[in-house]
């Protein structure tokens, strides 16, 4: 792969898992968007209210973008609509195999610039990260996926060389969104490598 493309990697302990963010995986059953977004609002409200007790010098303000807050929440293991990725295939492989089980693990990888270009061709009116209100709609259209890096670096995100994907549809499978955007080119820029148990 070299340096021709900028690839992101994600390790998952079960190859059968979809590319869904932690807030979706935390539900025991299928839920609707309204419920998921209300839960997300509540979690964000309570996190903002309490974070100053643990981080008095937090650089984020209440008016900062949701994605910055979600990245910080993710650092503290709160479920969010962000999906973790890494620039390191070794970090991804670690997460794919660290929990010994009888299930095959997997490493997903995608080329960030191709995915972003494909998303922007479909959604020409959204050249930049959608504003906070766009994430709050119950019926998002179009389904937009962005590749982001948080403005707030943590020791863990630095060590894991982390980044995220975020989708305007809270319940979306990020892999399906990427495949749809890339179309016939998806096999060139989105891959899953399985690791037998």
C-alpha positions in Angstrom: 0.0 0.0 0.0 2.9 2.3 0.6 2.2 6.0 1.0 0.0 6.3 -2.1 -3.2 6.3 -0.1 -4.2 7.1 3.4 -5.7 4.0 4.8 -7.7 3.6 8.1 -7.9 0.3 9.8 -10.3 -1.2 12.4 -9.9 -4.5 14.3 -13.0 -6.4 15.4 -13.0 -9.5 17.5 -15.9 -11.0 15.5 -15.7 -11.0 11.7 -19.5 -11.1 11.6 -19.9 -7.8 13.3 -21.2 -4.9 11.1 -19.3 -1.5 11.2 -21.7 0.0 13.7 -20.8 2.6 16.3 -20.9 1.8 20.1 -24.2 3.6 20.7 -25.9 1.2 18.3 -24.1 -1.8 19.7 -25.2 -0.9 23.2 -28.8 -1.5 22.4 -30.2 -5.0 23.3 -32.8 -4.8 20.5 -33.7 -2.8 17.5 -34.6 0.8 18.3 -35.8 3.7 16.3 -33.9 6.8 15.5 -35.9 9.1 17.7 -35.1 6.9 20.8 -31.4 6.7 19.8 -31.0 10.4 19.3 -32.8 11.2 22.6 -30.5 8.8 24.4 -27.5 10.5 22.6 -28.7 14.0 23.7 -29.1 12.8 27.3 -25.6 11.3 27.4 -24.0 14.4 25.9 -25.9 16.7 28.3 -24.8 14.7 31.4 -21.2 14.3 30.1 -20.8 18.1 29.5 -22.3 18.8 33.0 -19.8 16.5 34.7 -16.6 16.6 32.7 -15.4 19.8 34.4 -15.1 17.9 37.6 -12.5 15.6 36.1 -11.0 17.9 33.5 -11.1 21.5 34.9 -9.0 22.7 31.9 -11.2 21.1 29.2 -10.7 23.1 26.0 -14.1 22.4 24.7 -17.0 24.8 25.2 -20.7 24.0 25.1 -20.9 25.5 21.6 -18.2 23.2 20.1 -19.2 20.7 17.5 -20.8 17.5 18.6 -18.1 15.5 16.9 -15.4 17.0 19.2 -17.5 16.2 22.3 -18.3 12.7 21.1 -14.5 12.0 20.5 -13.9 13.1 24.1 -16.8 10.9 25.3 -15.4 8.0 23.4 -12.1 8.4 25.3 -14.1 7.8 28.5 -15.8 4.8 27.1 -19.2 6.5 26.6 -21.2 5.1 23.7 -21.4 7.5 20.8 -22.1 7.4 17.1 -18.4 7.6 16.2 -16.7 4.6 14.9 -13.0 4.2 16.0 -10.3 3.6 13.3 -6.5 3.7 13.4 -3.7 4.6 11.0 -1.8 1.5 12.2 -2.6 -2.0 10.9 -0.8 -3.4 13.9 -3.1 -1.6 16.4 -6.1 -2.9 14.4 -4.8 -6.4 14.4 -4.3 -6.2 18.2 -8.0 -5.4 18.6 -9.0 -8.2 16.2 -7.1 -10.9 18.1 -6.6 -9.7 21.7 -9.8 -11.5 23.1 -9.2 -15.1 22.4 -12.4 -16.7 21.3 -13.9 -19.3 19.0 -14.9 -16.7 16.5 -12.9 -15.3 13.6 -11.6 -11.8 14.0 -11.3 -9.2 11.2 -9.5 -6.1 10.2 -11.4 -3.6 8.1 -9.5 -1.1 6.0 -10.6 1.8 3.8 -8.9 4.6 1.8 -10.0 7.8 3.4 -9.7 10.2 0.5 -11.6 8.0 -1.9 -14.5 7.5 0.6 -14.6 11.3 1.3 -14.5 12.1 -2.5 -17.3 9.6 -3.2 -19.5 11.0 -0.3 -19.0 14.5 -1.6 -20.0 13.6 -5.1 -23.2 12.2 -3.8 -23.8 15.1 -1.4 -22.5 18.2 -3.1 -24.3 20.6 -0.8 -22.4 19.1 2.2 -18.8 19.8 1.4 -18.0 20.3 5.1 -18.8 18.5 8.3 -22.6 18.9 8.9 -23.6 21.3 11.6 -24.9 20.0 15.0 -28.6 20.3 14.0 -28.0 18.0 11.0 -27.1 15.2 13.4 -30.3 15.7 15.4 -32.8 14.9 12.7 -34.9 11.7 13.0 -35.0 11.2 9.2 -31.6 12.1 7.9 -31.3 12.7 4.2 -28.9 12.2 2.7 -26.9 9.7 4.8 -23.5 11.4 5.0 -20.4 9.8 6.4 -17.4 11.8 7.3 -13.8 10.9 8.2 -12.7 13.0 11.2 -9.8 13.5 13.6 -10.7 15.1 16.9 -9.3 18.5 17.8 -8.8 17.2 21.3 -6.0 14.7 21.5 -5.9 12.2 24.4 -3.1 9.9 25.4 -5.0 6.9 24.1 -5.9 8.4 20.7 -2.3 9.4 20.3 -1.0 5.9 21.1 -3.6 4.3 18.9 -3.1 6.8 16.1 -6.8 7.1 16.1 -9.5 8.7 13.9 -13.2 8.3 13.4 -16.0 7.9 11.0 -19.3 9.6 11.8 -22.6 9.4 10.0 -25.6 11.7 10.0 -27.8 8.7 10.5 -27.1 7.4 14.0 -28.2 3.9 13.2 -26.2 3.4 10.0 -23.8 0.7 9.3 -20.7 2.6 8.2 -19.5 -0.1 5.9 -22.8 -0.1 4.0 -22.7 3.7 3.6 -19.2 3.4 2.2 -20.0 0.6 -0.2 -23.0 2.5 -1.5 -21.0 5.7 -2.0 -18.1 3.9 -3.7 -20.3 1.8 -5.9 -18.4 -0.5 -8.3 -15.1 0.8 -6.8 -15.9 -0.4 -3.3 -13.8 -3.6 -3.7 -10.7 -1.4 -4.4 -11.1 0.9 -1.4 -12.9 -1.0 1.3 -11.7 -4.4 2.5 -12.2 -6.9 5.3 -9.4 -9.4 6.2 -10.5 -12.3 8.4 -8.3 -13.9 11.0 -9.4 -17.5 11.8 -9.9 -18.2 15.5 
